[in-house]
């Protein structure tokens, strides 16, 4: 049985290995996630040098190993040089790559996930500065939708009553919870518990890490933030960015940042892993203009 196989893959993660190698985590169309060594790629004249960079798409010939595969040959098909020329774009692409990595599977085709992520990188590379928050929030929702865990934002998850955010009321708020699956206007009645059960639950709570606490955290969304989420979730897996709608007022950058923060906690709770690239998001978005690619309906 041959130990070599072919695949088309995009590099999602890279780390140095040994004196001159790199360990790559690659999303392939045919075989899902693959962890492979790019031998000698850190040497100055290595043919694999540029082909082992992040977000480069290669036609690959790989050799199966016991724990790690090895890249025997790589031919570059496409790269996204515009991402590395802008810190906000690079950070956003790494953020979306983490979400892609968390839901990708090994040993089976990942065609739909591959197509979606590559299209997101293309949109992000071509985006104007004011469209970067749109790419991030819309892309995050697309990936959550593909994973089957998109939040419910059109009705309360407990009462199932429809939600119609009053955009003229700046004080209006609604809860948003990963454990509930989306928006909540009220909590269900607590179940009766015995003193022993209460003590056990308190002990479990104290022992849990801060990341685990995200699952029970309720974020408060403003009317504008909920309206933005409702508009975006209507698009589902639509590849195109939300169109410009004819009206006067756009959503402010703070609204986009609020939605991103809520979705970040939601995704981290569902995947039970932190989005490390999110640490730079606030810094990157501080000086961006207000997005103009989506406005109030």
C-alpha positions as a printed NumPy array, in Angstrom:
array([[  0.   ,   0.   ,   0.   ],
       [  1.387,   3.392,  -1.01 ],
       [  2.374,   5.729,   1.809],
       [  2.138,   8.812,  -0.398],
       [ -0.98 ,  10.8  ,  -1.224],
       [ -1.949,  14.04 ,  -2.932],
       [ -4.003,  16.912,  -1.535],
       [ -4.783,  20.58 ,  -2.083],
       [ -4.254,  22.429,   1.166],
       [ -4.091,  25.849,   2.78 ],
       [ -1.748,  26.488,   5.704],
       [ -3.69 ,  27.455,   8.834],
       [ -0.955,  27.222,  11.448],
       [  2.832,  27.105,  11.463],
       [  5.485,  26.569,  14.116],
       [  9.266,  25.978,  14.013],
       [ 10.414,  22.384,  14.38 ],
       [ 14.011,  21.428,  14.998],
       [ 16.789,  23.471,  13.395],
       [ 15.342,  24.033,   9.924],
       [ 11.863,  22.451,   9.659],
       [  8.336,  23.694,  10.251],
       [  5.288,  21.879,  11.514],
       [  2.253,  22.922,   9.496],
       [ -1.424,  22.429,  10.228],
       [ -3.06 ,  22.294,   6.822],
       [ -6.723,  22.278,   5.836],
       [ -7.112,  20.085,   2.76 ],
       [-10.157,  19.623,   0.58 ],
       [ -9.7  ,  15.877,   0.291],
       [ -8.496,  14.766,   3.733],
       [ -9.513,  17.509,   6.152],
       [ -6.907,  18.593,   8.702],
       [ -3.366,  17.338,   8.156],
       [ -0.342,  17.945,  10.373],
       [  2.794,  17.713,   8.281],
       [  6.478,  18.569,   8.502],
       [  7.94 ,  20.876,   5.852],
       [ 11.568,  19.646,   5.933],
       [ 14.309,  22.244,   5.625],
       [ 11.878,  25.049,   4.795],
       [ 13.628,  27.513,   7.107],
       [ 16.872,  27.259,   5.167],
       [ 17.559,  30.344,   2.978],
       [ 17.365,  28.528,  -0.381],
       [ 14.616,  26.055,   0.455],
       [ 11.914,  25.587,  -2.191],
       [  9.406,  25.042,   0.592],
       [ 10.178,  28.361,   2.297],
       [  7.452,  30.541,   0.787],
       [  5.131,  27.584,   0.345],
       [  5.043,  26.969,   4.105],
       [  3.833,  30.494,   4.921],
       [  0.384,  31.096,   6.41 ],
       [ -2.599,  31.133,   4.057],
       [ -0.679,  29.785,   1.049],
       [ -2.609,  27.244,  -1.025],
       [ -0.48 ,  24.371,  -2.381],
       [ -0.851,  21.253,  -4.445],
       [  0.835,  18.786,  -2.122],
       [  2.473,  15.406,  -2.299],
       [  2.635,  14.02 ,   1.231],
       [  4.197,  10.964,   2.82 ],
       [  2.27 ,   9.317,   5.636],
       [  4.031,   8.924,   8.964],
       [  3.142,   7.341,  12.282],
       [  2.223,  10.604,  13.967],
       [  3.178,  13.33 ,  11.483],
       [  3.138,  13.343,   7.714],
       [  5.902,  14.892,   5.619],
       [  5.66 ,  17.209,   2.636],
       [  7.565,  15.63 ,  -0.235],
       [  6.546,  18.201,  -2.85 ],
       [  4.53 ,  21.436,  -2.954],
       [  3.404,  23.632,  -5.804],
       [  1.864,  26.982,  -4.878],
       [ -1.526,  27.745,  -6.398],
       [ -2.539,  30.928,  -4.579],
       [ -1.559,  33.21 ,  -1.705],
       [ -3.023,  36.292,  -0.073],
       [ -0.209,  38.874,   0.097],
       [ -2.621,  41.71 ,   0.898],
       [ -3.357,  40.211,   4.312],
       [  0.187,  40.615,   5.626],
       [  0.32 ,  44.267,   4.541],
       [ -2.414,  45.342,   6.977],
       [ -2.374,  44.428,  10.68 ],
       [ -6.171,  44.47 ,  11.034],
       [ -6.588,  42.191,   8.007],
       [ -3.881,  39.813,   9.213],
       [ -5.381,  39.619,  12.705],
       [ -8.87 ,  39.063,  11.304],
       [ -7.637,  36.287,   9.014],
       [ -5.898,  34.562,  11.939],
       [ -9.093,  34.885,  14.018],
       [-11.169,  33.21 ,  11.279],
       [ -8.44 ,  30.587,  10.806],
       [ -8.701,  29.622,  14.476],
       [-12.464,  29.139,  14.192],
       [-11.928,  27.103,  11.029],
       [ -9.297,  24.983,  12.76 ],
       [-11.565,  24.301,  15.741],
       [-14.332,  22.787,  13.615],
       [-12.283,  21.049,  10.902],
       [-12.074,  17.254,  10.995],
       [ -9.224,  14.942,  10.025],
       [ -9.437,  12.009,   7.664],
       [-12.457,  13.13 ,   5.657],
       [-13.219,  15.725,   2.962],
       [-13.827,  19.286,   4.141],
       [-14.886,  20.833,   0.845],
       [-17.557,  23.191,   2.168],
       [-15.364,  24.491,   4.994],
       [-12.43 ,  24.883,   2.597],
       [-14.499,  26.863,   0.073],
       [-15.973,  29.11 ,   2.758],
       [-12.634,  29.946,   4.399],
       [-10.854,  30.66 ,   1.098],
       [-13.715,  32.924,   0.023],
       [-13.496,  34.767,   3.345],
       [ -9.77 ,  35.386,   2.803],
       [-10.44 ,  36.695,  -0.699],
       [-13.092,  39.11 ,   0.582],
       [-10.862,  40.227,   3.423],
       [ -7.887,  40.861,   1.153],
       [-10.025,  42.979,  -1.195],
       [-11.842,  44.822,   1.611],
       [-11.532,  48.53 ,   2.333],
       [-10.497,  49.413,   5.922],
       [-14.109,  50.168,   6.902],
       [-15.209,  46.715,   5.679],
       [-12.825,  44.715,   7.887],
       [-15.247,  44.544,  10.875],
       [-17.961,  43.391,   8.456],
       [-15.689,  40.596,   7.205],
       [-14.897,  39.496,  10.749],
       [-18.432,  39.463,  12.175],
       [-20.048,  38.077,   9.019],
       [-17.3  ,  35.443,   8.695],
       [-17.669,  34.362,  12.315],
       [-21.412,  33.879,  11.876],
       [-20.864,  31.918,   8.657],
       [-18.483,  29.531,  10.41 ],
       [-20.879,  29.094,  13.345],
       [-23.697,  28.401,  10.876],
       [-21.613,  25.801,   9.036],
       [-20.794,  24.134,  12.375],
       [-24.542,  23.984,  13.141],
       [-24.323,  26.203,  16.232],
       [-25.439,  29.602,  14.933],
       [-27.158,  31.585,  17.711],
       [-30.898,  32.183,  17.804],
       [-31.361,  35.955,  17.681],
       [-34.877,  36.447,  16.285],
       [-36.71 ,  35.167,  19.365],
       [-36.085,  34.436,  23.043],
       [-34.627,  30.944,  23.444],
       [-36.821,  30.312,  26.504],
       [-40.155,  31.962,  25.728],
       [-39.879,  31.803,  21.904],
       [-41.404,  35.264,  21.733],
       [-40.207,  37.237,  18.65 ],
       [-37.732,  40.034,  19.301],
       [-38.133,  43.428,  17.626],
       [-35.354,  45.702,  18.919],
       [-36.467,  49.341,  19.316],
       [-33.651,  51.219,  17.572],
       [-34.708,  54.554,  19.064],
       [-34.334,  53.338,  22.669],
       [-30.654,  53.515,  23.72 ],
       [-31.393,  51.934,  27.116],
       [-33.025,  48.756,  25.749],
       [-31.09 ,  45.516,  26.36 ],
       [-31.529,  41.794,  25.8  ],
       [-29.494,  38.882,  27.138],
       [-27.256,  36.747,  24.918],
       [-26.062,  33.405,  26.263],
       [-24.056,  30.546,  24.775],
       [-25.57 ,  28.013,  27.177],
       [-29.082,  29.086,  26.126],
       [-28.175,  29.135,  22.437],
       [-28.766,  32.818,  21.759],
       [-30.969,  35.656,  22.97 ],
       [-32.907,  35.49 ,  26.223],
       [-35.413,  37.901,  27.747],
       [-35.949,  35.897,  30.924],
       [-34.524,  32.818,  32.582],
       [-36.527,  29.627,  33.161],
       [-37.706,  28.864,  36.674],
       [-34.918,  27.246,  38.67 ],
       [-35.332,  23.569,  39.48 ],
       [-35.556,  22.664,  43.175],
       [-32.283,  21.342,  44.576],
       [-31.297,  19.812,  47.888],
       [-28.621,  21.37 ,  50.145],
       [-26.213,  18.583,  49.13 ],
       [-26.769,  19.377,  45.439],
       [-26.243,  23.088,  46.121],
       [-22.923,  22.382,  47.85 ],
       [-21.796,  20.138,  44.988],
       [-22.701,  22.773,  42.391],
       [-20.821,  25.491,  44.302],
       [-17.758,  23.246,  44.538],
       [-17.885,  22.54 ,  40.806],
       [-18.226,  26.24 ,  40.055],
       [-15.184,  27.181,  42.122],
       [-13.127,  24.408,  40.498],
       [-14.007,  25.462,  36.949],
       [-11.602,  27.624,  34.983],
       [-12.469,  31.112,  33.744],
       [-12.895,  29.72 ,  30.23 ],
       [-15.556,  27.322,  31.46 ],
       [-17.435,  30.241,  33.01 ],
       [-18.039,  31.616,  29.53 ],
       [-20.659,  28.929,  28.981],
       [-22.897,  30.466,  31.633],
       [-22.117,  34.105,  30.915],
       [-24.953,  36.329,  29.769],
       [-23.875,  39.252,  27.575],
       [-26.15 ,  42.258,  27.234],
       [-26.917,  43.37 ,  23.663],
       [-28.258,  46.799,  22.76 ],
       [-31.081,  47.258,  20.279],
       [-28.641,  48.189,  17.521],
       [-26.396,  45.206,  18.252],
       [-29.339,  42.809,  18.129],
       [-30.659,  44.401,  14.917],
       [-27.234,  43.951,  13.33 ],
       [-27.075,  40.308,  14.399],
       [-30.578,  39.66 ,  13.077],
       [-29.701,  41.126,   9.694],
       [-26.487,  39.121,   9.45 ],
       [-27.991,  35.794,  10.516],
       [-30.67 ,  36.157,   7.85 ],
       [-27.91 ,  35.815,   5.245],
       [-26.922,  32.38 ,   6.618],
       [-24.113,  30.854,   4.552],
       [-24.459,  33.416,   1.768],
       [-20.887,  34.007,   0.555],
       [-21.391,  37.65 ,  -0.361],
       [-20.974,  40.354,   2.245],
       [-24.258,  41.966,   3.313],
       [-25.32 ,  44.548,   0.735],
       [-25.615,  48.26 ,   1.368],
       [-29.184,  49.066,   2.305],
       [-30.694,  52.422,   1.457],
       [-31.034,  54.492,   4.598],
       [-29.285,  57.371,   6.311],
       [-27.541,  56.075,   9.432],
       [-24.845,  53.399,   9.62 ],
       [-23.961,  51.194,  12.568],
       [-21.124,  52.699,  14.586],
       [-17.83 ,  50.917,  15.079],
       [-18.728,  50.39 ,  18.755],
       [-21.808,  48.397,  17.675],
       [-19.683,  46.142,  15.467],
       [-17.183,  45.675,  18.287],
       [-19.999,  44.817,  20.697],
       [-21.357,  42.166,  18.328],
       [-17.864,  40.744,  17.762],
       [-17.295,  40.493,  21.51 ],
       [-20.617,  38.694,  22.051],
       [-19.932,  36.241,  19.213],
       [-16.395,  35.677,  20.499],
       [-17.642,  34.525,  23.917],
       [-20.325,  32.445,  22.223],
       [-17.818,  30.679,  19.941],
       [-15.273,  30.147,  22.721],
       [-17.947,  28.531,  24.883],
       [-19.146,  26.206,  22.117],
       [-15.689,  25.129,  20.958],
       [-14.354,  25.198,  24.542],
       [-11.175,  26.898,  23.35 ],
       [ -9.99 ,  30.528,  23.418],
       [ -9.606,  32.579,  20.235],
       [ -6.063,  33.786,  20.842],
       [ -6.004,  36.171,  17.881],
       [ -8.876,  38.107,  19.467],
       [ -6.407,  39.7  ,  21.891],
       [ -5.321,  42.115,  19.137],
       [ -8.76 ,  42.865,  17.728],
       [ -9.52 ,  45.849,  19.958],
       [ -6.119,  47.378,  19.192],
       [ -6.496,  46.869,  15.451],
       [ -9.997,  48.321,  15.29 ],
       [ -9.35 ,  51.42 ,  17.384],
       [ -8.524,  53.669,  14.444],
       [-10.728,  52.105,  11.763],
       [-13.531,  54.207,  10.195],
       [-17.139,  53.248,  10.87 ],
       [-18.251,  50.387,   8.601],
       [-20.392,  51.44 ,   5.653],
       [-21.126,  48.032,   4.133],
       [-24.208,  47.47 ,   6.249],
       [-26.701,  50.012,   7.575],
       [-30.024,  50.012,   9.363],
       [-32.905,  48.325,   7.538]])
